[in-house]
Amino acid sequence: MKRKLLSLLLVLAMVFTLLPTAAFAAEGGVIPVLVQDGMKFRMENGGAYVVELTDKTLTDITIPSQFADVCNVVGIDEGAFKGTNITSVTIPETVTEIGQEAFMNCKKLSAVNFEGADAYLGERAFKNCTSLTEMYVPASGILYDGTFAGCTSLAGVALEYGNMYVEEGAFTGCTSLEYIYLPASIEQIYTKDFKGLKDVEVAGLKDSVAERFATKMGFKFEAEEYPDGLFTDVAGGRFYSVPVLWAASTGVTEGYQDGSFRPDMVCKRWQMVLFIWRFFGEPEATTTTDFKDVSKNAIYYKAVQWAAENGITTGTGNGNF
């Protein structure tokens, strides 16, 4: 045992010596603090998270995609850059989680470049960033209360497909807003933040939440073209066009392998359960329900287990689904 432990310590020592770009320091004697590119990092579950900006003279920040060629940088911790004087930040596609108040009160921050399309944004992530004039918002799912509150210079906002809810307070105090793009994945957007604004243009698909939002607020609406090539048999202008785009952009449906959606086909029981399960984020069931006609190798097996556990389905009787 002692020999194995000694060997492990020697290996760790060798690994640390191979990381010349990082400085290691003990924090509390237990968790190592890792410093690189003027930022402090922590390690968790095989990924690195930005903890704080250590070099306060830096203004143009590029978050590395990897820490010392050891692991991906996957997140930015709560309040990591809060109140600093940074003017721009580039966030790699490896970063998929941005904590609460990560950039709050960065009053000189004028440019945020997301290289990826998916990143969860915590509450008040960019609150009071008064120099921001435009913002591309990656797929976060929900824009929480305070996400862009107090961004008084914010004029243009484009939300990526995959954003579904815009909570009340997400854009409160954004008095300069002139343009907002709402994708077909948006299911709900509260209107209180936008009352009193004039000359705002809303862009999105015809017959979508974007158009209904613009009509309700009295804003100008710009209809975008229905995307070509989504499915070979779904075009714009049909009563199901926007819902199909929403389902595809949120991962509820993937269509068939030949690129078709087949809108006129009958939807089977297993497909409906699979859609609902995907909508809820593909949760794992904690119990098992044995249906005689559901194979463990079926694409819908986990979905049926979850649905049965939550009372969404009880089967058709006699042990059958």
C-alpha positions as CSV (number, residue, x, y, z in Angstrom):
1,M,0.0,0.0,0.0
2,K,2.8,2.4,0.9
3,R,4.6,1.7,-2.3
4,K,1.4,2.4,-4.4
5,L,0.8,5.6,-2.5
6,L,4.4,6.7,-3.1
7,S,4.1,5.9,-6.8
8,L,0.9,7.9,-7.0
9,L,2.6,10.9,-5.4
10,L,5.5,10.7,-7.8
11,V,3.2,10.6,-10.8
12,L,1.3,13.7,-9.4
13,A,4.6,15.5,-8.9
14,M,5.6,14.7,-12.5
15,V,2.2,16.0,-13.8
16,F,2.6,19.2,-11.9
17,T,6.1,19.8,-13.3
18,L,4.7,19.4,-16.8
19,L,2.4,22.4,-16.4
20,P,4.7,25.5,-16.8
21,T,1.9,27.9,-17.6
22,A,0.1,27.3,-14.3
23,A,1.0,28.3,-10.7
24,F,-0.3,26.0,-8.0
25,A,-1.0,27.1,-4.5
26,A,-2.7,25.4,-1.5
27,E,-6.0,26.8,-0.4
28,G,-7.1,25.6,3.0
29,G,-4.5,22.9,2.6
30,V,-7.0,20.7,0.6
31,I,-8.2,22.2,-2.7
32,P,-5.5,23.4,-5.1
33,V,-5.8,26.9,-6.6
34,L,-4.7,27.0,-10.2
35,V,-3.6,30.3,-11.9
36,Q,-3.3,30.8,-15.6
37,D,-3.5,33.8,-17.9
38,G,-4.3,36.1,-15.1
39,M,-7.2,34.1,-13.9
40,K,-7.7,31.7,-11.0
41,F,-9.3,28.3,-11.7
42,R,-10.6,25.4,-9.7
43,M,-11.0,21.8,-10.8
44,E,-14.2,19.8,-10.5
45,N,-15.4,16.6,-12.1
46,G,-12.7,16.6,-14.7
47,G,-13.3,20.2,-15.8
48,A,-11.9,23.7,-14.9
49,Y,-13.9,26.7,-13.7
50,V,-12.9,30.3,-13.7
51,V,-13.0,31.5,-10.1
52,E,-11.8,35.1,-10.4
53,L,-9.6,37.6,-12.2
54,T,-6.3,37.8,-10.5
55,D,-4.6,40.3,-12.8
56,K,-6.7,43.4,-12.4
57,T,-4.8,45.2,-15.1
58,L,-6.3,42.9,-17.8
59,T,-9.2,44.4,-19.8
60,D,-9.6,42.3,-22.9
61,I,-10.2,38.8,-21.6
62,T,-10.1,35.5,-23.5
63,I,-11.2,32.5,-21.5
64,P,-9.0,29.6,-22.6
65,S,-10.8,26.5,-23.8
66,Q,-8.3,24.3,-21.8
67,F,-6.5,24.7,-18.6
68,A,-2.8,23.9,-19.1
69,D,-3.6,21.3,-21.8
70,V,-5.0,19.1,-19.0
71,C,-8.8,19.6,-19.2
72,N,-11.4,21.7,-20.7
73,V,-12.5,25.0,-19.1
74,V,-16.3,24.3,-18.7
75,G,-17.6,27.1,-16.5
76,I,-17.3,30.5,-15.0
77,D,-18.1,30.7,-11.3
78,E,-20.6,32.9,-9.5
79,G,-19.3,36.5,-9.4
80,A,-16.0,35.6,-11.1
81,F,-15.6,38.9,-12.9
82,K,-18.1,40.9,-10.8
83,G,-17.3,44.6,-10.7
84,T,-14.0,44.4,-12.6
85,N,-12.9,46.8,-15.3
86,I,-12.8,44.4,-18.2
87,T,-13.9,45.8,-21.5
88,S,-14.4,42.6,-23.6
89,V,-14.6,38.9,-23.0
90,T,-14.4,35.9,-25.4
91,I,-16.0,32.7,-24.1
92,P,-15.1,29.4,-25.8
93,E,-17.6,26.8,-26.8
94,T,-16.3,24.5,-24.0
95,V,-17.8,26.9,-21.4
96,T,-21.5,25.8,-20.9
97,E,-22.2,27.3,-17.5
98,I,-21.9,30.9,-16.4
99,G,-22.7,31.4,-12.7
100,Q,-24.9,34.0,-11.0
101,E,-23.6,37.6,-11.2
102,A,-20.5,36.4,-13.1
103,F,-20.2,39.7,-14.9
104,M,-22.5,41.9,-12.8
105,N,-21.5,45.5,-12.5
106,C,-18.8,45.3,-15.2
107,K,-19.7,48.8,-16.3
108,K,-16.9,49.0,-18.9
109,L,-17.8,45.7,-20.6
110,S,-18.8,46.5,-24.1
111,A,-18.2,43.3,-26.0
112,V,-19.2,39.6,-25.2
113,N,-18.3,37.0,-27.8
114,F,-19.7,33.5,-27.3
115,E,-17.9,31.0,-29.6
116,G,-20.5,28.3,-28.8
117,A,-24.3,28.2,-29.2
118,D,-25.1,26.7,-25.7
119,A,-24.4,28.2,-22.3
120,Y,-26.5,28.3,-19.2
121,L,-26.7,31.9,-17.8
122,G,-27.2,32.3,-14.1
123,E,-29.3,35.0,-12.5
124,R,-28.0,38.5,-12.9
125,A,-25.1,37.3,-15.0
126,F,-24.8,40.6,-16.9
127,K,-26.8,42.9,-14.6
128,N,-25.7,46.6,-14.7
129,C,-23.2,46.1,-17.6
130,T,-24.0,49.6,-18.7
131,S,-21.6,49.7,-21.7
132,L,-23.1,46.7,-23.5
133,T,-24.8,47.8,-26.7
134,E,-25.6,44.4,-28.3
135,M,-25.8,40.8,-27.1
136,Y,-26.0,37.4,-28.7
137,V,-27.6,35.1,-26.1
138,P,-26.6,31.4,-26.4
139,A,-29.2,28.7,-25.7
140,S,-29.6,29.0,-21.9
141,G,-33.2,27.6,-21.7
142,I,-34.4,30.3,-19.3
143,L,-33.4,34.0,-19.1
144,Y,-33.8,34.6,-15.4
145,D,-34.9,37.7,-13.5
146,G,-32.0,40.2,-13.7
147,T,-30.0,38.6,-16.5
148,F,-29.6,41.9,-18.3
149,A,-31.3,44.2,-15.9
150,G,-29.8,47.7,-15.8
151,C,-28.0,47.3,-19.1
152,T,-29.0,50.9,-20.1
153,S,-27.1,51.0,-23.4
154,L,-28.2,47.6,-24.7
155,A,-29.8,48.3,-28.1
156,G,-29.8,44.9,-29.8
157,V,-30.4,41.4,-28.5
158,A,-30.5,38.1,-30.5
159,L,-31.6,34.9,-28.7
160,E,-30.3,31.6,-29.9
161,Y,-32.6,28.6,-30.6
162,G,-33.1,26.6,-27.5
163,N,-34.1,29.6,-25.3
164,M,-37.6,29.0,-24.2
165,Y,-38.6,31.4,-21.4
166,V,-37.8,35.0,-20.7
167,E,-38.7,35.8,-17.1
168,E,-40.0,39.1,-15.8
169,G,-37.1,41.3,-14.9
170,A,-34.6,39.8,-17.3
171,F,-34.5,43.0,-19.3
172,T,-35.8,45.5,-16.8
173,G,-34.1,48.9,-17.2
174,C,-33.0,48.2,-20.7
175,T,-34.2,51.6,-21.9
176,S,-32.2,51.8,-25.1
177,L,-33.5,48.5,-26.6
178,E,-34.3,48.8,-30.3
179,Y,-34.1,45.3,-31.7
180,I,-34.8,41.8,-30.3
181,Y,-34.7,38.5,-32.2
182,L,-36.9,35.8,-30.7
183,P,-36.4,32.2,-32.0
184,A,-39.2,29.7,-32.5
185,S,-38.2,27.9,-29.4
186,I,-39.5,30.8,-27.2
187,E,-42.6,29.7,-25.4
188,Q,-43.1,32.7,-23.1
189,I,-41.8,36.2,-22.7
190,Y,-43.1,38.6,-20.1
191,T,-44.0,42.1,-21.3
192,K,-43.5,44.2,-18.2
193,D,-39.8,45.0,-18.9
194,F,-40.7,46.4,-22.3
195,K,-43.5,48.7,-21.4
196,G,-42.8,52.3,-22.3
197,L,-40.3,51.4,-25.0
198,K,-40.9,52.8,-28.5
199,D,-39.5,52.1,-32.0
200,V,-38.6,48.5,-31.1
201,E,-38.3,46.0,-33.8
202,V,-39.0,42.3,-33.1
203,A,-37.8,39.7,-35.5
204,G,-38.9,36.0,-35.7
205,L,-41.1,33.6,-37.5
206,K,-44.6,34.5,-38.6
207,D,-47.3,33.0,-36.3
208,S,-44.7,32.5,-33.6
209,V,-44.5,33.9,-30.0
210,A,-42.3,36.6,-31.5
211,E,-45.1,38.0,-33.7
212,R,-47.7,37.7,-30.9
213,F,-45.3,39.6,-28.6
214,A,-44.7,42.3,-31.1
215,T,-48.4,42.7,-31.8
216,K,-49.3,42.9,-28.1
217,M,-46.6,45.6,-27.4
218,G,-47.3,47.6,-30.5
219,F,-43.8,47.0,-31.8
220,K,-42.8,46.6,-35.5
221,F,-42.5,42.9,-36.5
222,E,-40.0,41.6,-39.1
223,A,-40.9,38.1,-40.3
224,E,-37.9,35.9,-41.1
225,E,-37.9,33.2,-43.8
226,Y,-38.7,29.7,-42.6
227,P,-35.3,27.9,-42.6
228,D,-34.6,25.7,-45.6
229,G,-33.5,22.2,-45.1
230,L,-34.9,21.7,-41.6
231,F,-36.9,18.7,-42.8
232,T,-37.4,17.8,-46.5
233,D,-41.2,17.7,-46.1
234,V,-41.9,20.8,-43.9
235,A,-42.1,24.3,-45.4
236,G,-43.2,27.6,-43.9
237,G,-46.8,28.7,-43.9
238,R,-48.4,25.5,-42.7
239,F,-50.3,25.5,-39.4
240,Y,-47.7,23.1,-37.9
241,S,-44.5,24.8,-39.3
242,V,-43.6,26.8,-36.2
243,P,-44.4,24.0,-33.7
244,V,-42.2,21.6,-35.8
245,L,-39.4,24.1,-35.8
246,W,-39.8,24.6,-32.0
247,A,-39.7,20.9,-31.4
248,A,-36.6,20.5,-33.5
249,S,-34.8,23.4,-32.0
250,T,-35.4,22.2,-28.5
251,G,-34.5,18.6,-29.1
252,V,-38.0,17.2,-28.7
253,T,-37.9,15.7,-32.1
254,E,-35.2,14.7,-34.5
255,G,-37.2,13.6,-37.5
256,Y,-36.4,10.5,-39.5
257,Q,-33.0,9.4,-40.8
258,D,-33.9,10.3,-44.4
259,G,-34.3,14.0,-43.3
260,S,-38.1,13.9,-43.3
261,F,-40.6,14.8,-40.5
262,R,-43.6,13.0,-42.0
263,P,-46.2,15.4,-40.6
264,D,-49.2,13.3,-41.9
265,M,-48.2,10.1,-40.2
266,V,-50.1,8.9,-37.1
267,C,-48.1,9.6,-33.9
268,K,-47.6,6.4,-31.9
269,R,-47.8,6.0,-28.2
270,W,-44.1,5.4,-27.8
271,Q,-43.3,8.6,-29.9
272,M,-45.6,10.7,-27.7
273,V,-43.9,9.5,-24.5
274,L,-40.5,10.0,-26.1
275,F,-41.4,13.6,-27.0
276,I,-42.6,14.4,-23.5
277,W,-39.5,12.8,-21.9
278,R,-37.2,14.8,-24.1
279,F,-39.1,18.0,-23.3
280,F,-38.4,17.4,-19.6
281,G,-34.7,16.9,-20.2
282,E,-34.5,13.1,-20.5
283,P,-34.7,12.4,-16.7
284,E,-33.8,9.0,-15.3
285,A,-36.4,6.8,-13.7
286,T,-35.7,5.5,-10.2
287,T,-38.0,2.6,-10.4
288,T,-38.6,-0.1,-13.1
289,T,-42.0,-1.0,-14.6
290,D,-41.9,-4.1,-16.7
291,F,-44.1,-3.9,-19.7
292,K,-44.2,-7.1,-21.7
293,D,-44.1,-5.3,-25.1
294,V,-41.3,-2.8,-24.2
295,S,-37.8,-4.1,-24.9
296,K,-34.9,-2.8,-22.9
297,N,-33.1,-2.1,-26.2
298,A,-35.9,0.1,-27.5
299,I,-35.2,3.8,-28.1
300,Y,-38.1,4.6,-25.9
301,Y,-37.4,2.3,-23.0
302,K,-36.1,4.9,-20.6
303,A,-38.8,7.3,-21.6
304,V,-41.5,4.8,-20.8
305,Q,-40.0,3.9,-17.5
306,W,-39.9,7.6,-16.5
307,A,-43.5,8.2,-17.8
308,A,-44.8,5.2,-15.8
309,E,-43.0,6.2,-12.6
310,N,-44.6,9.7,-12.9
311,G,-48.1,8.5,-13.7
312,I,-48.0,9.9,-17.3
313,T,-48.9,6.4,-18.5
314,T,-50.1,3.2,-16.9
315,G,-50.1,1.1,-20.0
316,T,-53.1,-0.5,-21.7
317,G,-53.6,-3.3,-19.3
318,N,-52.5,-6.9,-19.1
319,G,-48.9,-5.8,-18.6
320,N,-48.7,-4.1,-22.0
321,F,-47.7,-0.5,-22.9
